[in-house]
Amino acid sequence: MTKNEWITFNTGGVQSDSVVHVRNMIKTFRNENVEQSDRSAHETGNNTVKRRAVKVFDHMSSSQKPNRQTGKVISPIEESSVKHGPSVLFRNKIKSIKSDVLTIDADLKKAIDDICNREYQELQLSNGDYLLISNIHSAIEFYEPTCQIEFGSQLSKQFQDIQGYLSDYAKVGKVDRILDLGRVIIELAKGININIFNPNKLGTKISKLLGNRQQKIRKIKYDFDNISDRIDAKINRVFDNLKETHATLDEFGDWIQKLTDLHHELQMSLVALKLRIEREKQAHNDGVSQSGSSNAFAQTNQDLFERWERKVHILSALNQSISLTFPQVNLYRSNLLTSFERLEEIKVNIIQVWKQQFLTVIAVDESSDATMYYELNDVQEQLIRNIEELK
């Protein structure tokens, strides 16, 4: 019996609409299976299409995810229990907070203010500074010896760099070189031989008998012109090369700013460290009073507190050294500016007056040798006094 006959037999010889629908479904299903089998055979035979298997984690819930390294499934509860190490990026960003939007705990702010009012009255704190102190305070690994050793070491290194620059500047001696120019001018001026008019010299008496006074006048004028040109060249060389001086003054400004920032940062670190020591001591005393810890435990913590106190003492000494460096830098800069003021005084006033007086004396031919000598000698001595008074 065929399928159609069987269906007709069971339906009483009448093929209902539902029976026809079922038969059509069977034909469609068979045709699709045949087409799919032909397609699979064609793809396998020609080796033209390669399918990539996709692994579906259908056995996991949406709240679970695999570990990329181990493939182990970690639930949210297990993930939250994993301990993460301190972020290096966060530790490096402790110093970069500049926000005045975030707020700080009132009790912590009051504790910081108490320390500042007691020991650092000149320290002015913004809201961002309070946050920095709070982060430094939290980042201190109080019971780690390496943290105790490294705390503040970078600040000390920065101060060494500033001191090294100041030491190099002192070795160069720019101010001394400028002030030495006055001594050089004096030596050049003394190179003009006015003794040829000295009445007490034998050469003057002989030249007077030989009647060569005009030769002596021409010689003194020649010496004066030569020395004057050399003095002007040395002074102008300094003023023509002011780029180096400007660069030095700019460097002083940069180092003063760095010193100011370093001083501020060091004081904030000291405030954070002192606050941490106070709180750790309070927590230690409360723990001892409640649990009655052994003497060995108390002695261990006492040694730890003493090491941190020594660190405070070292950083406080560094803070004092930085405070004393400000006058040193200001003195160097002031001396440099003052040396140029003195050099300008020599160039504009002293040298010009000296030239006028000297030329006035030698221009008077009627003067005797003795008179000319004493007048020129007075001019020379006046030049020396004016330059030495500037030192």
Residue pairs with C-beta under 8 A, 6 or more apart in sequence:
1 9
3 23
4 23
7 15
7 19
7 23
8 14
8 15
11 19
43 49
57 66
60 66
60 73
63 75
63 76
64 73
64 74
64 75
64 76
65 73
65 74
66 72
66 73
66 74
67 73
67 74
74 82
86 139
91 139
94 132
94 135
94 136
94 139
95 132
95 265
97 128
97 131
97 132
97 135
98 128
99 127
99 128
99 131
100 126
100 127
100 128
102 127
102 131
103 127
104 127
104 130
104 131
104 134
105 134
108 130
108 134
108 137
108 275
109 130
111 275
111 278
112 125
112 130
112 133
112 271
112 275
115 271
115 274
115 275
116 123
116 125
116 271
119 274
120 267
120 270
120 271
123 264
123 267
123 268
123 271
125 133
125 268
129 268
132 268
133 268
133 271
133 272
133 275
134 272
136 268
136 269
136 272
136 273
137 272
137 273
137 275
137 276
140 147
140 151
140 272
140 273
140 276
141 147
142 276
142 280
142 304
142 308
143 304
145 307
148 307
148 308
148 311
151 269
151 273
151 311
152 266
152 269
152 311
152 314
152 315
152 318
155 262
155 265
155 266
155 269
155 315
155 318
156 318
158 258
158 262
159 262
159 318
159 321
159 322
159 325
162 255
162 258
162 259
162 262
162 325
163 325
165 251
165 255
166 255
166 325
166 328
166 329
166 332
169 248
169 332
170 332
174 245
174 248
174 336
174 339
175 332
175 335
175 336
175 339
178 238
178 336
178 339
178 340
178 342
178 343
179 339
179 342
179 391
181 234
181 235
181 238
181 343
181 346
182 342
182 343
182 346
182 387
182 388
182 390
182 391
183 387
184 234
185 231
185 234
185 235
185 346
185 351
185 387
186 383
186 384
186 387
186 388
188 227
188 230
188 231
188 234
189 227
189 231
189 354
189 380
189 383
189 384
190 380
191 223
191 227
192 220
192 223
192 224
192 227
192 358
192 380
193 219
193 220
193 223
194 220
194 373
194 376
194 377
194 380
195 201
195 203
195 204
195 373
196 203
196 204
196 207
196 216
196 219
196 220
197 204
197 216
197 220
197 369
197 370
197 372
197 373
197 376
198 204
198 369
198 373
199 205
199 369
199 370
199 373
204 369
204 373
207 213
207 215
207 216
208 369
213 369
216 369
217 362
217 365
220 362
220 376
221 362
224 358
224 359
224 362
228 355
231 351
232 351
235 343
235 346
235 347
235 351
238 343
239 343
239 344
239 347
245 336
245 340
248 336
249 333
249 336
249 337
252 329
252 332
252 333
252 336
255 329
256 326
256 329
256 330
259 322
259 325
259 326
259 329
262 322
263 319
263 322
263 323
266 315
266 318
266 319
266 322
267 319
269 315
270 312
270 315
270 316
270 319
273 308
273 311
273 312
273 315
274 312
277 305
277 308
277 309
277 312
280 305
281 305
284 301
284 305
287 293
288 298
342 390
342 391
345 390
346 387
346 390
350 383
350 386
350 387
353 386
354 379
354 382
354 383
354 386
357 379
357 382
358 376
358 379
361 367
361 372
361 375
361 376
361 379
362 372
362 376
364 372
367 375
